[in-house]
Amino acid sequence: MIVEIPKIEKIEFSGGSARIKFDEFNQRIKIVSFEGDIKDLMNELVTLSSKHKVGKIFSIIPKEKIQEFKEHGFIMEAKINHFLNGNPAYFLSKFMIPERKMSILIPEEEEVLIKSREYMDEEYEYERYSEYVIRSAGEEDAAQLAKLYDSVFETYPSPMNDADYIKYVMDNDVFFKVAVYEDEIISAASADMDPKNLNVEMTDCATYKAHRGGGLMGRLIFDLEKEMKSRNYKVLYSTARATSAGMNIIFSKHNYEYGGRLVNHCHISGKFEDMNIWVKEL
């Protein structure tokens, strides 16, 4: 599957302009920043959403902008402490179609969340392996990484099954850790760094089925955390599939705190899924 890479673009509207990221695959628009009246901006985005069947508009904003967004139909879905260079940020969304706002899996997701939180007070044990090599990845690993992501996910919010795209993100502040078994990458995770705001998204977590259950992903997250701490980042966060007990437990074990749930936010494995936000201060 070929997925177009969402890029930040500038749009003009009556009395102002905005930088947005139009994500056709996930049928959503992110407001990165804007100048002018939010009412005029929303008029423009409503038209754009109708034309391209966008189901969700969202923005990550400081506290002082919350009321302004709420007055135009946005609701708060999550909070990320220290996201904006040490200051908190709030994840607000406006759902453009009723179906996008509805989640039928809330009871199941709440069970996963409750189970995950039971692991919060457990001390993480550093896993040592004799059969696996844990190391950083480079551009020479792009083909194997693309193969891994293509095998694990039927669909994914970004084109991680494309080796050229993986090389592109490696050149743009994304750092990978991998586990290698018999010269093959069998597990991977990445840290998507924001040098301006000093936050890092822990993402792109995938392991071949035959190698799951042995703590590999926890070890990769552990090593990524050490690397990000050495680079003086302030906060780590991740979005985990709300129905995935394994990933939610991993972040809870590593002392991440639950920050909220993004409803029908990402298109993964053939459908829209709710995503839990997990946050850890360094």
C-alpha distance (Angstrom), angle and dihedral (degrees) to the residues before:
residue distance angle dihedral
M1 . . .
I2 3.81 . .
V3 3.80 112.5 .
E4 3.79 119.9 -170.0
I5 3.80 112.2 -126.5
P6 3.83 109.9 -119.4
K7 3.79 110.8 -124.4
I8 3.78 130.3 -167.8
E9 3.79 109.1 -105.0
K10 3.77 133.6 -179.1
I11 3.80 120.6 -123.9
E12 3.78 129.4 -172.1
F13 3.79 124.3 -140.1
S14 3.81 136.6 169.2
G15 3.79 106.5 -56.6
G16 3.78 98.0 -6.1
S17 3.78 153.1 23.5
A18 3.78 138.5 -119.4
R19 3.78 141.3 -161.0
I20 3.80 110.2 -134.3
K21 3.77 138.2 171.3
F22 3.80 111.2 -138.5
D23 3.81 109.0 -159.0
E24 3.79 107.6 -169.1
F25 3.80 95.2 178.2
N26 3.83 93.5 54.9
Q27 3.83 91.4 34.8
R28 3.78 93.5 -129.2
I29 3.81 141.1 115.2
K30 3.79 124.5 -142.8
I31 3.81 117.6 -154.7
V32 3.80 102.4 -143.8
S33 3.81 96.0 177.7
F34 3.80 140.0 -32.0
E35 3.79 144.2 -168.9
G36 3.79 121.2 -150.4
D37 3.80 134.9 30.7
I38 3.80 115.2 -20.0
K39 3.81 88.7 -144.5
D40 3.80 90.9 62.4
L41 3.79 90.9 44.3
M42 3.79 92.0 52.5
N43 3.80 91.4 49.8
E44 3.80 87.7 57.3
L45 3.82 94.0 44.9
V46 3.81 93.7 47.4
T47 3.80 89.0 56.4
L48 3.80 91.2 46.4
S49 3.81 91.5 47.6
S50 3.80 92.7 51.5
K51 3.79 91.6 49.7
H52 3.81 95.2 49.8
K53 3.84 100.1 31.9
V54 3.80 93.5 -113.8
G55 3.79 111.7 176.5
K56 3.79 101.1 -172.8
I57 3.81 138.6 34.3
F58 3.79 118.1 -169.7
S59 3.77 143.5 169.1
I60 3.82 137.1 -172.3
I61 3.80 106.2 -134.5
P62 3.83 143.9 169.1
K63 3.79 120.3 -101.7
E64 3.80 95.3 -100.7
K65 3.82 91.9 63.4
I66 3.82 97.2 51.7
Q67 3.80 97.7 93.5
E68 3.80 92.3 47.2
F69 3.81 90.9 56.0
K70 3.81 94.6 42.2
E71 3.79 90.1 56.0
H72 3.81 87.2 63.0
G73 3.78 97.7 51.2
F74 3.79 102.3 -85.8
I75 3.80 120.9 140.0
M76 3.78 127.8 -159.0
E77 3.80 114.5 -110.2
A78 3.81 104.2 167.8
K79 3.79 147.8 -1.5
I80 3.80 125.8 -140.7
N81 3.79 115.1 -165.1
H82 3.83 118.0 -140.3
F83 3.82 90.4 5.1
L84 3.82 96.2 133.7
N85 3.79 103.0 56.2
G86 3.79 92.0 -58.1
N87 3.81 98.0 -31.7
P88 3.83 124.9 103.1
A89 3.80 122.5 -101.0
Y90 3.79 130.6 -158.6
F91 3.78 127.4 -143.2
L92 3.81 110.0 -139.4
S93 3.81 125.5 -179.8
K94 3.78 138.5 -171.4
F95 3.80 115.8 -157.1
M96 3.79 112.8 -145.2
I97 3.82 97.1 -167.9
P98 3.84 126.3 37.4
E99 3.82 94.1 -127.5
R100 3.81 92.0 59.2
K101 3.79 90.9 58.0
M102 3.81 94.6 52.2
S103 3.80 123.9 86.0
I104 3.79 120.4 -174.4
L105 3.82 93.0 -171.1
I106 3.81 99.9 66.7
P107 3.85 95.2 113.3
E108 3.81 91.6 50.5
E109 3.81 91.4 45.0
E110 3.80 92.1 50.6
E111 3.81 89.8 53.6
V112 3.80 89.7 52.4
L113 3.81 90.7 49.3
I114 3.81 93.2 49.3
K115 3.81 90.9 48.7
S116 3.81 91.5 47.6
R117 3.78 93.5 52.6
E118 3.79 90.8 56.5
Y119 3.81 87.3 73.1
M120 3.82 97.0 52.9
D121 3.80 96.9 98.0
E122 3.79 95.2 46.5
E123 3.78 115.8 107.2
Y124 3.78 112.2 -123.1
E125 3.79 113.9 -121.3
Y126 3.78 116.9 -144.4
E127 3.81 105.7 -118.1
R128 3.80 117.6 -135.9
Y129 3.78 120.0 -163.2
S130 3.77 134.2 -166.2
E131 3.81 96.1 -176.0
Y132 3.82 97.0 47.2
V133 3.78 132.3 59.5
I134 3.81 113.2 -145.7
R135 3.80 112.9 -157.9
S136 3.79 146.7 139.8
A137 3.80 117.3 -86.7
G138 3.79 129.7 -127.8
E139 3.79 137.2 -168.8
E140 3.81 89.8 -84.0
D141 3.83 86.9 67.7
A142 3.82 95.0 55.0
A143 3.81 95.9 100.7
Q144 3.81 93.5 51.3
L145 3.79 91.4 45.7
A146 3.81 91.4 50.9
K147 3.80 89.3 50.8
L148 3.81 90.8 51.3
Y149 3.82 94.7 50.3
D150 3.80 92.4 44.0
S151 3.80 90.3 53.5
V152 3.81 97.5 45.4
F153 3.83 100.2 43.8
E154 3.81 128.0 47.8
T155 3.80 87.2 -160.2
Y156 3.80 130.4 -0.8
P157 3.83 133.6 -166.2
S158 3.81 91.5 -114.0
P159 3.85 130.7 31.4
M160 3.80 96.6 -98.3
N161 3.82 89.7 149.3
D162 3.81 87.8 71.0
A163 3.83 114.5 86.9
D164 3.81 92.1 -157.6
Y165 3.81 90.6 54.6
I166 3.81 90.5 50.6
K167 3.81 89.8 52.7
Y168 3.81 88.3 48.9
V169 3.82 93.9 54.2
M170 3.80 91.2 44.7
D171 3.80 87.0 59.7
N172 3.81 90.0 49.0
D173 3.80 106.7 59.5
V174 3.82 100.1 -73.6
F175 3.80 115.6 130.1
F176 3.82 122.8 -167.1
K177 3.78 133.8 -155.7
V178 3.80 118.7 -166.9
A179 3.78 141.1 -173.6
V180 3.81 115.4 -137.0
Y181 3.80 126.0 -157.4
E182 3.81 119.5 -175.0
D183 3.84 91.3 -16.9
E184 3.83 93.0 -51.0
I185 3.82 126.4 109.5
I186 3.80 104.5 -123.5
S187 3.83 100.8 166.3
A188 3.79 134.9 26.6
A189 3.80 144.1 172.2
S190 3.77 133.2 176.5
A191 3.80 142.4 -151.4
D192 3.82 114.0 -139.4
M193 3.80 104.0 -157.8
D194 3.80 128.7 -152.8
P195 3.83 103.7 -163.2
K196 3.82 92.8 -176.0
N197 3.81 97.1 55.8
L198 3.83 96.3 25.4
N199 3.81 95.4 -126.8
V200 3.79 129.2 128.1
E201 3.79 130.9 -155.8
M202 3.81 113.4 -145.6
T203 3.77 102.8 -147.3
D204 3.81 150.5 134.1
C205 3.81 93.2 67.2
A206 3.80 113.1 174.3
T207 3.82 137.6 152.2
Y208 3.77 130.4 178.9
K209 3.81 109.9 -107.9
A210 3.80 94.1 -117.5
H211 3.82 90.8 60.5
R212 3.80 100.5 44.3
G213 3.79 125.2 113.2
G214 3.78 97.4 41.0
G215 3.79 99.6 95.9
L216 3.79 96.7 -103.3
M217 3.80 95.9 134.0
G218 3.78 91.8 49.9
R219 3.79 89.4 52.9
L220 3.83 92.1 50.5
I221 3.82 91.0 49.8
F222 3.81 89.3 48.3
D223 3.82 91.8 53.3
L224 3.81 92.8 45.1
E225 3.81 89.7 52.3
K226 3.80 91.6 53.4
E227 3.81 90.3 50.4
M228 3.82 93.5 48.9
K229 3.80 92.0 47.4
S230 3.79 89.8 53.2
R231 3.83 87.8 54.5
N232 3.83 91.3 54.0
Y233 3.80 98.9 -116.1
K234 3.82 115.0 164.0
V235 3.80 104.8 -146.9
L236 3.78 141.3 16.6
Y237 3.78 123.8 -155.2
S238 3.76 138.2 173.2
T239 3.78 140.5 -171.4
A240 3.80 111.5 -137.1
R241 3.79 125.4 -172.5
A242 3.80 102.7 -97.8
T243 3.81 92.6 -134.9
S244 3.82 94.6 49.0
A245 3.79 107.0 98.3
G246 3.80 92.2 -177.3
M247 3.81 98.1 58.1
N248 3.80 94.4 40.0
I249 3.81 90.3 51.2
I250 3.81 91.2 49.4
F251 3.80 92.5 56.9
S252 3.80 92.8 42.3
K253 3.82 89.5 51.8
H254 3.79 89.2 53.2
N255 3.83 90.8 55.1
Y256 3.78 97.7 -104.2
E257 3.81 113.6 153.3
Y258 3.78 123.7 -133.8
G259 3.80 110.1 -107.7
G260 3.81 104.1 178.4
R261 3.81 143.1 -70.6
L262 3.80 128.8 -83.9
V263 3.80 108.4 -147.8
N264 3.81 118.2 -136.4
H265 3.77 89.6 -17.2
C266 3.81 106.5 143.6
H267 3.79 134.0 37.9
I268 3.80 103.8 -133.0
S269 3.80 129.9 160.4
G270 3.78 93.6 -2.8
K271 3.82 101.8 -46.4
F272 3.80 145.1 56.3
E273 3.79 113.4 -86.1
D274 3.80 136.5 -166.7
M275 3.80 114.3 -116.2
N276 3.81 128.0 -150.0
I277 3.80 117.6 -142.4
W278 3.82 116.5 -136.8
V279 3.82 121.3 -172.5
K280 3.81 133.9 -167.2
E281 3.80 127.1 -177.7
L282 3.80 117.7 -144.3
